[in-house]
Amino acid sequence: MTTTHTAAPADRLGLIPPYATAQLEILRAHAEAKGLVCIDLGIGSPDQPTPPEVLEAMQRAVADPANHRYPNFKGKLAFRKAIADWYGRRYGVELDAETEVLPLIGSKEGLAKLAMAFINPGDVTITPDPSYPVHHRGTLLAGGRLSLVQARAERDFLPDWSEIPQADLERAKLMFYNFPSNPTAAVAPRSFHEETLDFAKRHGLVLAHDLAYAELAFDGYRPTSLLELPGAKNYAVEFHTMSKTYNMAGWRVGFVVGNAKILHELYRIKTNMDYGIFGAIQDAATAALALPQKHADDLIALYQRRRDVVVAGLNRLGWNLTPPKATMYVWAPVPGGAKAYDFVADVIDRTGVVFTPGSGFGAGGEGFFRISLVAPEATLVEAFDRLDKAGIRFAP
Ligand SMILES: Cc1ncc(COP(=O)(O)O)c(C=O)c1O
């Protein structure tokens, strides 16, 4: 007879809904069991290899015994300096590599732990709906509440902060936002960042901007860094990832920069929960930040071509989309007012093409689905041929 423990999981696990991508895996397995070869445009995991210069730096760094010990909690000074230099070159923002830069084990890690550093049970975090799920989940795990602000198509998916109820504002401590946006692919003008910073100042909030898609912008568009705004460093931090720009999603490395006091509190949480990033990965990431602009330009051109294939594919089937200016996603309305999950499940079942239902990013994403540009152009063309053959069309 086997025995097992009788301990129930912590209540906090009941506070978080399942991750959307886990549900997609089940639908995909059903389609494959029927013999369909799936085209997975669900998760935003870059399909391109990490640049060779980064691999070479990693190979050298792996052989260095200094990298075999526990890493320094704050990250290597050389990596922090490379981040500060990149910020200076890219945005003209000066950062103190000692106090205003903190390397992360991927930005997801830091986003979740920032909430652990500031949110007590009952405290409120403000964030747009829909949004990248981790902007919600750290707060829920910390026992906090969310004040969700709808990001509506009529306002180009820019939330209107004046809609936040007074009662939420009284308990609000933290605010997350993200432009260019995952999942809506919307971009924000500089004036929107100014409004958001002004709002955070008036209410004494910690403001966290997630600039994961800093470099993936098209048609000459260049996203704004919140830290370019005068005074932003007094209230704000900005998260970056190496996953997208440098095709390093599996390496787990990112960073956060900005207000030294906010970074210090996050650092205190981190010293109790992790040991930082493998030193060799930091050396490789340092090499990535020194890559010439051509690397980013080539990647931008690749995603821009894919974006054009996807938008043309959808528009051929009756959608009427304007190409997004940034990110590695296309965000589109579900035909005929169907539920997003039902539409996505039906498309997988009939064609083997996997999209993500917008409802996986919050109730505000209902009625939309997201397509990730993570397959070669020929595969994207085939995906829309399959939809066409299955008779899938857009009707309002
Ligand atoms: C907006 C946003 N922030 C953060 C992340 C996570 O990035 P990382 O790989 O650095 O954890 C993603 C990943 O898709 C994202 O879309």
The ligand as a MOL file (V3000), in Angstrom:
LIG
                    3D

  0  0  0     0  0            999 V3000
M  V30 BEGIN CTAB
M  V30 COUNTS 16 16 0 0 0
M  V30 BEGIN ATOM
M  V30 1 C 5.3600 42.0390 -21.6640 0
M  V30 2 C 6.2680 40.9390 -21.2500 0
M  V30 3 N 7.0160 41.0890 -20.1640 0
M  V30 4 C 7.8540 40.1250 -19.7510 0
M  V30 5 C 7.9550 38.9290 -20.4380 0
M  V30 6 C 8.8580 37.8610 -19.8950 0
M  V30 7 O 10.1270 37.9460 -20.3760 0
M  V30 8 P 11.3290 37.1090 -19.7520 0
M  V30 9 O 11.6380 36.0220 -20.7290 0
M  V30 10 O 12.4440 38.0930 -19.6070 0
M  V30 11 O 10.8970 36.5670 -18.4220 0
M  V30 12 C 7.1920 38.7280 -21.5810 0
M  V30 13 C 7.2650 37.4410 -22.2910 0
M  V30 14 O 6.5300 37.1460 -23.2050 0
M  V30 15 C 6.3260 39.7600 -22.0030 0
M  V30 16 O 5.5660 39.6360 -23.0820 0
M  V30 END ATOM
M  V30 BEGIN BOND
M  V30 1 1 1 2
M  V30 2 1 2 3
M  V30 3 2 2 15
M  V30 4 2 3 4
M  V30 5 1 4 5
M  V30 6 1 5 6
M  V30 7 2 5 12
M  V30 8 1 6 7
M  V30 9 1 7 8
M  V30 10 2 8 9
M  V30 11 1 8 10
M  V30 12 1 8 11
M  V30 13 1 12 13
M  V30 14 1 12 15
M  V30 15 2 13 14
M  V30 16 1 15 16
M  V30 END BOND
M  V30 END CTAB
M  END
